[in-house]
Amino acid sequence: MSDYTRTPLDTDSPEFQGSVLRGILGSIVGMAVCVLVLLLCWLVDFTSLVILLPLFVGAVIGWFYRLFRGRRSKPAAYAIVGVCTMLTCLLWMPVLAAIRLSGEIPLSRLAQMLVEAWAELWSRFGKLLLLFAGLGLIGLFFSRGRLLAYVDWRKGPWYIAGFNAGGATYNMLPEKLPDNRPPERFAVSSRFTPGERIVVEGDTLRWTRSIRRDRVFARRDIAGVVLGPSGGSNVIFDQNYQVLAKFAGSMENANLLLRWLMERNIPLHNAPDRWRVPPEEEPATGEQSTSREQPAVQQRFTLRLKKSTRRGFTGIGVFLLLFGIVFAAVLVWWVQYDPMTPAELAALAALDLILLVLSVIFLRMGKVCRVEVDGERIRAYSRFGRSSEFSVRDVADISRSTGWIVLYDKEWKTLAKLDPGLEHLELLERYLAAYGVRM
């Protein structure tokens, strides 16, 4: 079980409220970092990039404001970060001039020269400096969400749910929740980011990400869930409005997790009115005993790719093989009449070799890709002939993601990826169902 449960935050403590001085210090450090990046881009002559960089100045300074634990107050945060953003965009060019003149002019006159340089730049490029300042404020406006999630912490999950996470269809929520109850153990897996998932076991949840440490929490830790827009995320938060986990509607089994949350009476903010958890019907005694009986299924069979798929791979392989042979013949004929440099000849020969290798791979795909079942042993061969052997009792769950049928073990590690173009998949479906695994 999880030991995540926290005591309520002491929101009146100075440590939680932050400090104006620390916010100013963090913003000044952010200014120094932004000026350094702008100067480097200017020195390497990235002029077009210099014009766009002010859009990110506000986001960087806001990040340092949060890092140094600035004051949790909207007026203070907006004033400090906004002023530092404008100063950065207005002063980085005079700072560049001062750095160039620092080796030629004594330090006693450097401040005076800095003011004179800024006045000269303002008289000549005042509109350009105002453009930089405007771009900086525009960038701050569009990146203010993370700053608001820090200063207005009670609404933090709502701000975080609205962050753009993966496009317009990343968080498309289902029209209705599943009719069947979620199993005792299931995983909400990302279709696009390997290793990111939420594993549900009973009343315990584990949020796994590729780089960060796993976060384990229980049902009692969850205070609510905010459903984000189509391009955002769904945020699970605790009683202190801190994020416990995030997931998207496009993830595998996300609809099961949504039903799991509703079954446990966890508030789902912004949930559609059409979502309902149907009452569970208890099966009769006779039906219950019948359902526990495992049906007799075929225990030995081989699944191969469909004929249309095999013909497609064969056709592609034959085309690449003929093209590679013709390309090689043309290359030999061409060299006799128009000599090439060794580098050009090596590049064309390598390209022809790649075509021939690809043709062999495609010709083999239709033959080697298959699944062999012998009793409780399963041997799966990939399109490239790589095999993996395991017991059917090792299979804990199955998902159809990114065009594959993925078999997982009890630790949610991949056992095999099966091609959905296999013939007679119903045999495999009945075989796995006999061992309590549904496709």
Helices and strands as residue ranges (DSSP letters): H 14-17, H 20-43, H 47-52, H 54-67, H 74-101, H 107-142, H 144-151, G 153-155, H 156-161, E 185-189, E 197-201, E 204-208, E 215-218, G 219-221, E 224-226, E 234-237, E 243-247, H 254-263, E 268-269, H 285-291, E 300-304, H 307-337, H 342-368, E 370-374, E 377-381, E 387-391, G 392-394, E 397-401, E 404-408, E 414-418, H 425-433
